[in-house]
Amino acid sequence: MNEIIRVAIDTSKSVFQVHGVDAAERPVLRKRLRRREVLPFFAKLKPTRIGLEACGGAHHWARELKGLGHDAVLMPPQLITPYVQRNKNDGRDAEAGCEAMGRPRMRFVPVKSAEQQAAQMLLGVRDRLVRCRTQLANAIRGHAAEFGLVAPKGLSRIEPLLARIAGDASVPDLAKDLFAIQSQEYAALAVRLRDIEARLMAWHRNNEMSRRLAEVQGIGPIGAAMLVMKVPDPAAFRCGRDLAAWLGLTPKDHSTADKQRLGAITRAGDEELRRVLVAGATSVIQKVKYQHRPGSPWLVDLIDRKPRKLAAVALANKNVRVAWRLMVSGERYDPHRQTRMVAPVGAGPTHHSWTLMPATDQHATVLAAVNDKPGGGPKREPSLTAAARGGLTRLRSGRKNACGAVKQKNGTKATGSGAQPAGGSAPGDPDQPRGRTSKPRVNLTPATASLGRAHPQLRADRSAPARPPLPNRP
């Protein structure tokens, strides 16, 4: 037999299909194994690279195979499917996995330890108990409504409703007995759920990375614990945007012929983690919008311009990118750090020297830059809002408010003490077309977009060169 360089296993509950190839990519191993035969077979095989589909039980088999000296890797099922030929069966699935794992661009799933999977069980058990509690509460409400007894929304209303049912003489005794059984089940679920949540919070307090992630506004202890458990190797992602795309918080791309067509978010990746992150972002938006809690200028402007759910997805996307940075660098989140990359005053289009400047000096510096070297900054880069809605956004502020100029009937504008032609040219200027006046153009950058209302005297002249664009934030 030729030397085997790569083996793929199609796993199931009791039957395992093995497919191996040699250095010439020729199939040299096709074998069907029972569950009890898997480990003895690979114990006799020379150490090689073994690939498995990342499904139920795959992490266990990967750990066992690594214990035998093999290099076991896990592959996402959706990346193996394109290599399956016609007439799908166990042999074709194993062959497709062997072909897929040989591709240089194949992405692999990190193998989790037994302790990591035990911690992840906390999330699964808690989620199941929450669903059972919700289902039981809805059943109690539905049965009580048949006897004319209703309660307001909220889980805190269930126990008073059960007490009213027990003391209502119009409810038959049989119904009261059944409601008593449901009441006992509801109380038992509450006790179990409190115990699971206490264990989850203890795990969160004992994990340093989870504590750091919980400091980000909109993530919380449960979201931080889920990020640590379900993203064991954050360095596998090139940047925070890749992690956001892996979680399905980016728009679906269906572009062609140099035309960008972005749709709704892909909703790929882990559904539970995405749901928790979006729910946390929604809570932050509700506090800022309805309880008037302080928020970042970016978030306040986003809430004013976009629907609440769209803003929640954009904020969740941003939180994921911040979380990736904290997980990779080991830094702590600083909510009071409001530094931005601001171009030096007088920087031309070829100037690439950038400095970090505190937020207190941003308004004065940017205002001086606009007045001394006007020329309208670069076009605004696509933001998280654009990614969430699937298109580019535009500032909808009027030019009158941005420039502080009022058009007059004679083609002049008021600039405080005196008036000048609207286009900045003197009357009778040969370079100025007759009967037409040019409006002052203002290109607001992300750094100056928030200054339009606070500084109505911002003016921009098209004669000066444009400043280099601001770099993207991490």
VOGU-3710 file (C-alpha; in Angstrom, 3 decimals, decimal comma):
1> mneiirvaid> 0,000/0,000/0,000  1,265/3,483/-0,875  1,901/5,907/1,939  -1,277/7,720/3,002  -0,922/11,478/3,305  -4,527/12,467/4,041  -7,576/10,715/5,505  -11,164/11,918/5,858  -13,840/10,339/8,040  -17,587/10,589/7,535
11> tsksvfqvhg> -18,909/10,153/11,066  -22,276/8,961/12,339  -23,640/7,309/15,454  -22,458/3,766/14,738  -20,966/3,615/11,198  -17,836/5,470/10,033  -16,645/5,720/6,429  -12,895/6,251/5,902  -11,317/7,612/2,711  -7,547/8,137/2,212
21> vdaaerpvlr> -5,297/9,279/-0,633  -1,560/9,088/-1,341  0,884/11,737/-2,534  -0,425/11,392/-6,111  -3,999/12,083/-4,906  -5,014/8,519/-5,759  -7,529/6,823/-3,436  -5,695/4,072/-1,551  -8,001/3,602/1,429  -11,741/3,012/1,410
31> krlrrrevlp> -13,034/1,298/4,512  -16,217/1,050/6,525  -15,782/0,829/10,305  -18,084/0,249/13,241  -17,843/2,537/16,224  -15,806/0,102/18,336  -13,323/-0,400/15,479  -12,385/3,236/14,893  -9,735/3,783/17,585  -8,006/0,373/17,142
41> ffaklkptri> -7,782/0,969/13,376  -6,189/4,419/13,669  -3,915/3,259/16,474  -2,202/0,958/13,956  -2,051/3,660/11,238  1,007/5,875/10,917  0,503/9,455/12,136  -1,179/11,402/9,364  -3,561/14,278/8,774  -7,205/13,341/9,449
51> gleacggahh> -10,174/15,523/8,629  -13,681/15,343/10,047  -16,843/17,288/9,437  -17,558/19,679/12,340  -20,811/18,100/13,523  -22,110/16,345/16,617  -19,373/14,373/18,377  -16,639/15,662/16,053  -14,703/17,407/18,832  -14,623/14,177/20,849
61> warelkglgh> -13,214/12,140/17,954  -10,699/14,883/17,142  -9,387/14,788/20,707  -9,165/10,989/20,627  -7,299/10,975/17,314  -4,889/13,640/18,522  -4,218/11,424/21,515  -3,088/8,706/19,079  -0,563/11,075/17,468  -2,583/12,126/14,404
71> davlmppqli> -3,175/15,683/13,215  -6,973/15,913/13,432  -8,751/18,924/11,920  -12,419/19,908/11,700  -14,037/21,449/8,623  -17,314/23,405/8,341  -19,990/21,266/6,629  -20,998/24,044/4,231  -17,455/24,110/2,821  -17,459/20,357/2,148
81> tpyvqrnknd> -20,799/20,239/0,327  -19,504/21,757/-2,968  -17,094/18,821/-3,354  -19,797/16,144/-3,102  -20,445/14,548/-6,492  -23,724/13,068/-7,633  -25,391/10,165/-5,797  -24,675/11,318/-2,272  -23,796/8,576/0,217  -21,315/7,955/3,041
91> grdaeagcea> -18,499/7,074/0,647  -19,047/10,210/-1,452  -19,172/12,354/1,691  -15,841/10,958/2,920  -14,313/11,480/-0,515  -15,563/15,073/-0,600  -14,083/15,718/2,837  -10,719/14,332/1,741  -10,775/16,564/-1,334  -11,845/19,656/0,613
101> mgrprmrfvp> -9,205/19,359/3,312  -6,486/19,379/0,643  -7,470/22,817/-0,646  -4,990/25,554/0,387  -7,780/28,016/1,225  -9,801/25,666/3,393  -10,791/27,077/6,782  -10,736/24,809/9,813  -12,638/24,830/13,102  -10,552/24,912/16,309
111> vksaeqqaaq> -10,887/21,710/18,344  -12,441/22,407/21,742  -11,309/20,772/24,927  -13,613/18,816/27,224  -13,623/21,719/29,700  -14,676/24,183/27,001  -17,521/21,955/25,925  -18,614/21,472/29,537  -18,729/25,261/29,968  -20,686/25,600/26,742
121> mllgvrdrlv> -23,249/23,157/28,152  -24,205/25,863/30,633  -25,428/28,006/27,762  -27,351/25,161/26,141  -29,049/24,040/29,365  -29,950/27,615/30,294  -31,431/28,280/26,872  -33,538/25,103/27,066  -34,845/25,984/30,533  -35,748/29,496/29,392
131> rcrtqlanai> -37,715/28,073/26,461  -39,503/25,602/28,742  -40,398/28,388/31,165  -41,767/30,561/28,373  -43,754/27,655/26,953  -45,235/26,789/30,364  -46,122/30,428/31,109  -47,944/30,724/27,783  -49,816/27,486/28,485  -50,923/28,758/31,904
141> rghaaefglv> -52,139/32,016/30,393  -54,040/30,217/27,641  -55,805/27,826/30,034  -56,634/30,647/32,451  -58,160/32,734/29,676  -60,720/29,949/29,100  -62,097/30,699/32,571  -62,074/34,470/32,139  -58,838/35,107/34,046  -56,123/37,142/32,347
151> apkglsriep> -52,893/38,768/33,487  -50,651/41,535/32,125  -47,413/40,781/30,293  -44,354/39,614/32,144  -43,176/36,526/33,973  -43,720/38,266/37,307  -47,490/38,087/36,660  -47,655/34,289/36,487  -47,526/33,533/40,212  -50,235/36,121/41,101
161> llariagdas> -52,373/34,640/38,323  -52,002/31,151/39,800  -52,946/32,518/43,229  -56,108/34,090/41,773  -57,024/30,819/40,088  -56,626/28,889/43,348  -58,991/31,289/45,158  -61,601/31,658/42,409  -64,771/29,701/43,191  -65,939/29,749/39,553
171> vpdlakdlfa> -63,013/27,572/38,433  -63,819/23,808/38,627  -61,867/21,628/41,040  -60,386/19,545/38,209  -58,996/22,663/36,586  -57,568/23,846/39,906  -55,747/20,528/40,352  -54,216/20,813/36,861  -53,207/24,420/37,499  -51,554/23,271/40,751
181> iqsqeyaala> -49,467/20,738/38,797  -48,379/23,449/36,385  -47,599/25,759/39,304  -45,273/23,167/40,840  -43,548/22,652/37,478  -43,150/26,416/37,049  -41,589/26,763/40,529  -39,184/23,872/39,842  -38,099/25,462/36,560  -37,410/28,749/38,346
191> vrlrdiearl> -35,192/27,003/40,901  -33,229/25,123/38,220  -32,795/28,262/36,154  -31,454/30,211/39,131  -28,936/27,451/39,810  -27,729/27,380/36,194  -27,418/31,162/36,043  -25,454/31,153/39,311  -23,029/28,619/37,829  -22,748/30,694/34,657
201> mawhrnnems> -21,997/33,867/36,605  -19,379/32,005/38,662  -17,693/30,863/35,438  -17,847/34,445/34,140  -16,227/35,870/37,286  -13,428/33,294/37,155  -12,574/34,039/33,507  -10,434/37,143/33,022  -11,271/37,591/29,328  -14,993/37,306/29,971
211> rrlaevqgig> -14,788/40,014/32,634  -12,982/42,354/30,233  -15,541/41,801/27,479  -18,455/42,449/29,846  -17,205/46,021/30,276  -18,278/46,834/26,719  -21,666/48,535/26,728  -24,167/46,186/25,094  -22,407/42,851/25,660  -22,982/41,987/29,317
221> pigaamlvmk> -21,955/38,883/31,292  -23,893/36,351/29,203  -22,716/37,802/25,893  -19,130/37,954/27,155  -19,241/34,329/28,320  -20,697/33,217/24,977  -17,986/35,047/23,052  -15,233/33,389/25,073  -16,807/29,924/24,812  -17,745/30,017/21,138
231> vpdpaafrcg> -14,681/31,888/19,845  -11,823/29,916/21,450  -9,251/31,203/18,925  -9,928/34,869/18,055  -6,524/35,120/16,329  -7,881/32,863/13,595  -9,760/35,902/12,267  -7,776/38,448/10,298  -9,646/41,408/11,822  -12,773/42,273/13,740
241> rdlaawlglt> -14,766/42,630/10,537  -14,096/38,995/9,717  -15,492/37,989/13,104  -18,597/40,134/12,505  -19,045/38,499/9,101  -18,619/35,045/10,674  -21,476/35,879/13,064  -23,748/37,001/10,218  -23,841/40,716/11,096  -22,758/41,906/7,641
251> pkdhstadkq> -24,886/42,377/4,485  -25,266/39,678/1,909  -23,259/40,570/-1,202  -24,723/39,804/-4,617  -22,712/42,185/-6,803  -21,857/41,777/-10,460  -20,648/43,829/-13,436  -19,004/46,378/-11,131  -22,392/47,085/-9,523  -22,579/46,641/-5,778
261> rlgaitragd> -25,768/45,008/-4,579  -25,966/44,508/-0,824  -28,958/42,910/0,811  -29,997/42,076/4,351  -27,574/40,607/6,873  -26,480/37,071/6,115  -27,499/35,629/9,520  -24,691/33,134/9,185  -22,732/31,629/12,040  -23,976/31,058/15,566
271> eelrrvlvag> -27,599/32,150/15,882  -27,703/32,262/19,687  -24,604/34,451/19,974  -25,914/36,830/17,317  -29,292/37,029/19,073  -27,697/37,902/22,425  -25,494/40,593/20,881  -28,388/42,218/19,011  -30,563/42,083/22,140  -27,817/43,812/24,146
281> atsviqkvky> -27,456/46,492/21,484  -31,233/47,013/21,491  -31,143/47,548/25,263  -28,466/50,212/24,882  -30,479/51,999/22,187  -33,615/51,995/24,332  -31,737/53,579/27,220  -30,242/56,267/25,001  -33,453/57,007/23,095  -36,150/56,734/25,742
291> qhrpgspwlv> -34,350/57,119/29,078  -32,003/59,836/27,769  -28,871/58,045/28,943  -25,566/59,426/27,609  -24,324/57,790/24,422  -21,550/58,253/21,906  -22,097/60,896/19,201  -21,973/58,147/16,583  -24,789/56,215/18,265  -26,947/59,297/18,905
301> dlidrkprkl> -26,654/60,355/15,269  -27,395/56,804/14,129  -30,555/56,596/16,240  -31,783/59,917/14,853  -31,351/58,831/11,241  -32,114/55,111/11,160  -34,760/52,693/12,441  -34,181/51,143/15,833  -33,608/47,563/14,654  -31,178/48,646/11,959
311> aavalanknv> -29,257/50,692/14,519  -29,187/47,669/16,846  -27,556/45,501/14,176  -25,006/48,234/13,444  -24,172/48,612/17,136  -23,864/44,829/17,531  -21,469/44,791/14,570  -19,369/47,485/16,210  -19,372/45,695/19,579  -18,124/42,494/17,949
321> rvawrlmvsg> -15,220/44,346/16,357  -14,368/45,974/19,688  -14,582/42,577/21,407  -12,213/41,024/18,870  -9,689/43,764/19,543  -9,904/43,194/23,297  -9,598/39,414/22,913  -6,541/39,602/20,671  -4,643/42,418/22,371  -5,486/41,677/26,015
331> erydphrqtr> -6,415/45,324/26,625  -9,234/46,561/28,816  -12,160/48,521/27,449  -12,003/52,255/28,172  -15,432/53,866/27,634  -14,057/57,362/28,335  -11,413/57,280/25,626  -12,722/59,542/22,851  -9,609/59,947/20,722  -9,864/60,159/16,958
341> mvapvgagpt> -7,425/60,208/14,097  -7,305/63,862/13,085  -5,242/65,209/10,187  -2,773/67,973/11,046  -3,795/71,507/10,155  -2,700/72,368/6,639  -2,120/68,798/5,542  -2,208/68,469/1,793  -3,432/65,533/-0,253  -0,010/63,830/-0,023
351> hhswtlmpat> 0,393/64,349/3,720  0,099/61,023/5,563  1,224/62,028/9,051  -1,617/61,473/11,507  -1,757/62,274/15,209  -4,014/61,165/18,037  -5,870/64,113/19,523  -8,161/64,236/22,575  -11,844/64,854/21,987  -11,722/68,236/23,765
361> dqhatvlaav> -9,433/69,654/21,061  -11,153/68,111/18,079  -13,756/70,816/17,458  -11,297/73,705/17,623  -8,702/71,925/15,493  -11,121/70,815/12,812  -12,768/74,268/12,730  -9,369/75,908/12,281  -8,498/73,463/9,546  -11,684/74,263/7,664
371> ndkpgggpkr> -11,293/78,019/8,013  -7,566/78,177/7,235  -7,374/75,520/4,555  -10,881/75,135/3,245  -11,500/72,722/0,502  -14,030/70,236/1,654  -12,755/67,006/3,081  -12,975/63,602/1,450  -16,204/61,808/0,820  -17,645/60,037/3,795
381> epsltaaarg> -16,628/56,395/4,048  -19,330/53,703/4,310  -20,244/53,246/7,953  -21,638/50,360/9,951  -25,080/51,730/9,215  -24,444/51,358/5,505  -23,297/47,806/6,023  -26,399/46,987/8,041  -28,887/48,429/5,547  -26,992/47,179/2,508
391> gltrlrsgrk> -26,152/50,484/0,895  -24,300/53,758/1,268  -25,661/56,489/3,503  -25,707/60,208/2,924  -25,858/63,118/5,287  -29,275/64,716/5,034  -28,375/68,000/6,677  -29,182/71,072/4,576  -26,453/73,230/3,166  -28,001/76,296/4,704
401> nacgavkqkn> -27,458/74,975/8,227  -23,962/73,690/7,408  -22,737/76,917/5,810  -24,738/79,441/7,805  -25,612/81,138/4,552  -28,951/82,534/3,454  -29,597/83,016/-0,251  -30,827/86,410/-1,251  -32,928/87,313/-4,251  -30,054/89,225/-5,804
411> gtkatgsgaq> -27,716/86,211/-5,722  -25,775/87,215/-2,587  -25,418/85,566/0,773  -25,200/87,059/4,228  -21,949/86,290/6,022  -22,347/88,342/9,186  -21,366/91,984/8,686  -21,507/92,216/4,899  -22,630/90,430/1,741  -20,757/88,917/-1,141
421> paggsapgdp> -21,752/87,108/-4,327  -22,964/83,555/-3,769  -20,178/81,958/-5,761  -17,410/83,996/-4,142  -16,886/86,070/-7,364  -17,361/89,782/-7,799  -20,296/91,065/-9,899  -19,363/91,154/-13,542  -16,610/88,596/-13,184  -15,887/87,257/-16,708
431> dqprgrtskp> -15,098/83,808/-15,291  -18,533/83,606/-13,727  -21,365/82,603/-16,142  -24,132/85,146/-16,425  -27,418/84,296/-14,827  -25,930/81,416/-12,827  -24,495/81,343/-9,354  -22,562/78,465/-7,839  -23,456/77,280/-4,362  -20,719/76,760/-1,786
441> rvnltpatas> -19,989/73,067/-1,535  -19,425/71,475/1,845  -18,015/67,977/2,128  -18,443/66,839/5,720  -16,031/64,225/7,011  -16,786/61,933/9,966  -14,725/64,281/12,129  -16,659/67,424/11,066  -20,107/65,918/10,592  -20,984/66,547/14,246
451> lgrahpqlra> -19,905/70,208/14,045  -22,634/71,352/11,646  -25,139/72,230/14,348  -22,666/73,437/16,965  -20,700/75,634/14,523  -23,031/77,055/11,848  -20,243/79,263/10,450  -18,322/76,367/8,889  -17,494/77,236/5,307  -15,605/75,315/2,655
461> drsaparppl> -13,912/76,600/-0,455  -13,272/74,379/-3,457  -9,924/76,020/-4,269  -7,820/74,226/-1,611  -6,693/70,619/-1,973  -8,632/67,940/-0,140  -7,290/66,335/3,011  -6,407/62,627/3,030  -9,282/60,374/4,144  -9,554/59,326/7,749
471> pnrp> -8,396/55,762/8,420  -11,010/53,182/9,370  -11,452/52,534/13,045  -10,675/49,081/14,403
//
